[in-house]
Amino acid sequence: MSNSDRIITERTLTDFARDLFTAAGVPSEDAALIARVLVWSNLRGVDSHGVLRIPGYLERVRKGINNPTPNIRTITDLAAAAVLEGDGAFGQVALARAAKIAIAKATDAGIGLCLIRHATHMGSIGYFTLEIAAEGMAGIAINTSRPNMAYPGARTAGLATSPIAISVPGSTHAPLMLDMATATQSMGKIQLARDTGMALGEGWAVDADGNPTIDPNKASIPTALGGHKGGGLALMFECLTSLMVANPLIAPFLEGAPGGREHMQNGLLIAVDISKFGDVGDYAREVDRLAEAIKTLPRVDGTDEILVPGERGDRVLERRKADGIPLPDGTWNRLEEVASKLGVALPETR
């Protein structure tokens, strides 16, 4: 946080975000959900997937890419699996529907899979895997998009920064939650660097000509995490999501097919009912035991504490709930511009 950041409370920012979406024609219940998920990202310190995204989301509404009133419907319904047609829905709205379906099917069958086709940006997918974990289940989420990440060895975008999130319940310890992109850093982190005026890390991205850069204003293509490892994961995620629902995103983009460069996302949510395989309490206690065992490992010089997945975000969330959420000038200025166009009053900040 810099001295120039504006500080805003969780409630105020959530209400402001909701009002922006409502003013753009998003139904109030969906607007509240999207706002809640975005602000949750800010609360956990994942500002790259927080309210920074609102101007882009609303621009897609204006262009007819995001459908504020989609006809989300189940087009395949099996005992342990389903496919949702998103109809251009906000990704958070489609994921919320998919989570309910996956949980219900897991309750009956032990495992529930819900695939999503034709939605838009899904944001912090870990929010929904934590919802599944709150039901005493293990949650897994994946989503894919059109190419925006360099394929290892190539000078141009050939893959999406497709993330994966996994959450499992703990007992006295908070749920473990991993939420990571297959890129070294996401496009949102690059946008955040632009908003804050910070340089990128070495190896995060390349420019439009495929040359490495640390200038966020020149960076246009993130690199794959671990080279071929991140690239391979992203490619296989396309096979498990987009190809599975007959809505390919990568090949049409690379082939220059009509409509192949339009924004669209596919995804999946999996819920595993732990109680069908053993005692949930025993499982959760073993999660605690595993976390504590990892945290007692000998530390390298300069490391004060070993953290397990989700722990850093949990601590940032507690701090920001108490002290407020910092928004850099670049983010605030873009939100202010959107609010002015929509006639939404700016909230108080400090």
N, C-alpha and C positions, 0 to 999 in steps of 0.2 A: 504494500500500500504506500502511495506517495502522499506528500503533504497537500497536493492539489486535488486528490480524489474527493468526490462528493460521498457523503455517508448517508445511507437511507435505511430505514428499518425494513424488516422482512414484510410486515403487514402493508406498509405504505407502498413498497415496490410491487408486491403482488397485486394490490388493488389497481395501481397505475398500469401494470402490464395487462391485467384483465380488461380495463377500460379501453386500452388501445385496440385490443382484439375485438371487443364488442363494437366499438365505433367502426371497425372495418367490416362488420357484418357477420362475425362469428357468433353463434348462439351462446348465451350467457354461461351455460354449464360447461361447454367446451372451452370457452375463453378462460374460465376459472381454472380448468384443468391444465391448459397449456401454460398459463401464467404460473401456476403452482410448481410445475415441473421445471420451468426455466429458472425460477427464483431458488428452488431447491439446489440447482447446479451452482448458482452464485453462493448460496449458503455454505456449500461444501468446498468452495474455493476453485470450482471448475468454471471460471468466468467465461471460458471459451464457448461454453454451451448454455450460458445463461441469457440474460436479457439483451446482451450484445446481438443476439440472433433476431430480435424483433423486427428491425427495419427490413432485413432480408425476407423474413416470413411475410410481412405485409406487402412488400413489393411483389412477391409471388401471387398473393391474393389479387392484387391490381392487374397482374398480367394473365390471370385465369389459370395459373399453375396449381396453386393451393385452392382447394374447394372448401369454402367455409361451411357449406351445408351438404356434405357428401351422403350418398346412399350406401353406407357400409353394410355389406351383407355377406352371409355365409354361402359360399358357392360349392364347397365340399364339406360333408359332415360325416365323419367316421367315428368309431368307438373311442379311439384315443387321439384323433387328429382332426383338424379342420383347416380350411383355407378361407380367408377373408378377402373380399374385393374391397379395396380401400376407396376407390372412386376419387382419388386425389386428396384424401383427407390429410389434415395435419397428422404427422407421424405419432405424436403423443396421444391423439384421440384414437387412432387405430390400435396402438399398443395397449391402451387401457381396455379396449374391447377384447383384444387377443388374450390379455392376462386373465380376464374373467373366464374365457372359454377354456384356456389351458388348465386353470385351477379346477374348474368343474370336471373336466375330463380326467385329470389326474386323480381326483377324489374317487371317481368310479373305476378307472382302469389302472391306477398306479402311476401312470405317466400321461401327460397331455401335451400335444404339440399343436400350435396354431401358427400357420404361415400367413403372411400378409403380402398382398400384391397391390401395386399402384397406390402407394401412399407417398407422402413427402417427408422432409427431414424429420428424423425421429429423436434427435437430441440425446440427452443422457439416458440411455437405455437401462442403466443400472437402477434407476428409480423403480422400474417395473419388476426387475428381478428381486429387489428388496421387498416389494409388495408380495411377491410369491413366497419369499422366505418368512415373511410375517405370518403366513398361513401354516408354518411348520413344514415347508417344502423347500426343495432346491430349485432355483430358477436359473435359466440360461436364455440369453437373448443374443441375436445376431442381426445386423442389418447391412444392406448393400445399396450402392448408388451408382450413378454413371461415373466413369473414370475421372478422378481428380488427383491421383497419386502416380508417381513415376514407377513404371515397371522396372525392376532391377536390370540394368544394362541398357535401358532405353532412355532417350532424351526427352520423351513426351509422356503425358499421362496415359496409362494403360490399365489402371486398376482404380478401385475406390478405396478410401481410407477406412474400409468396413470394420466397425468395432464389434467386440464381443464383451458381454457382461455375464458374470456368474455370481450368484449369491447363495449362501447357506446359513441357516439359523445357528446362533450360539445359545449358550445357557445364561451364565452371568456376563459373558463377553458379548459385545455387540455382534450382529451378523457379520460374517466375512463377505466382502463385496469387491470383486475385481471388475473394473470397467475400463477397457483400453481399446485404442484404435490399432489398426495394423500398420499405421504410419508412424514414423519417428515422432512426429507431432501432427496434430489435426489441423485442418484449415482454420478452425476456430481459434487455435493458438496463434496462428499467423495473423488473423484479424485482430486478436487481442494485442499482439505486439505492435500493430499499426496504431491502435487506439492509445497505447501507453507510450509509444515512441521508443520502445526497447528493441535492441538488436536480437536477431534470432540466434540460436545455438548453431555451432558448426555442424553441418551435415543434415540440418532439418529440412532444407528445401532447395529447389533449383529455380532459376528464372525461366522466362518463356522460351529461351533458347537452350535450356537444359544445362545451364552452367550453375555450379554451386553459388549460393549467396546467403549472407546473413542480414541483408536489407529487407525488412518485411514489406516495403513498398515495391520491391522488385520481385520478391518471391511469388511464384504462382503455382508451384507443384511441390507438395510434400514428398519426402522420400519414404520408402518402405522400411518399417522397423526390422532391423536385423537383415536387411537386404532380401535375399531370396526366402528367408523364413517368413517375414511379414508379407512379402509378395505372394508366396505360396498360400498362406492362410486366406488372404483377400480373394485370390482366384477360386479357392475351394468354397469360400462362403458364397460366391456367385453361383456355384453349382448347387449348393444346398438350399438356396433361397430363390433367386430369380429364375433359374432354369427349372426348378421344381414347380413353380407356379406359372410356367409358360410366359414369363415376362422378362426376357433377357435384357440386360442393361449395357453390358460391356461390349459385346460383339457388335450390336447395332451402332454404338457410338464410334467404335474404331473403323467400321466399314462405311461410315458416313450415310447410314440409312436415314430416310425421311423421319424426322421426329426423334432420331437417336440421341440427340444432344439435349433434349428437354430434361429438366429436373424430374426425377422420380426415384422412389426407393421401395425396396422389398425387404422383408424381414421375417423373423420367426421368434417365437417364445416357446420355451419348454418348461413345464412344471413337473417335478418328480415328487410324489407323495411319499415322504420318508417313512410314514407309519405303515405303509404296505410292505416294507422291507425290514422293519425292526422298530424298536422303541424310539420315539422322537426325542424324548428326554435324554436317553443314553447317547444318541447321536450328537445332540447339542453339547453335552458335556465333553464328548470326545473332540468336538470342534474347539471348545475352550482349551482343552488339554494340549491340542496341537498348536494353537496360537501361543500359549504360554511357553511350550517347549522351544518354538522358533525364537521367541523373544529372549530366551536365556542363552542363545548362542554367543560365543566370544565375539566382541565387536572389533572392527578395524579402527585404526586411529582416526579420530575426527568424527566418529559416529557416537552420538549420545545415547541413542535408543534404537533398537530394531523394531520396525513397525510391520504389521501384517495388513493384507489388503482391506481397504476401507477405513483403517484407523486414522490416517492423516485427515481424511475428509470429515470423519466424525468429530475430530477436535476442532477443525476450522468451523464446522457447523455450530458447535456450542459457543465458540467465540463470537461468531457473526450474529447469532441470535441475540446475544447479549449486547454487543457493541455496535451492530449495524453492518450493512454491506457496502464496501467501497466500490464506487464506479469511476473509472478513469474519464478524463475530459472527453476523449474521443468517443467513447461509448455514450456518454451523456449528451453530447452535441448531436449525435445521430438520433437519439431518442427524442430530443427536444424538437428536432426538425419534423419527425413523424407526428409527434403530438400536435404541433402547430397545424399541419395539414389536415388532421382529423378533428381538430377542435377540442382536444382533450387537455384539461388543465394540468400543468406540471405539479408534481408533488413537492412537499417540503423536503429539503436536504440540509445537511450541515457540512 
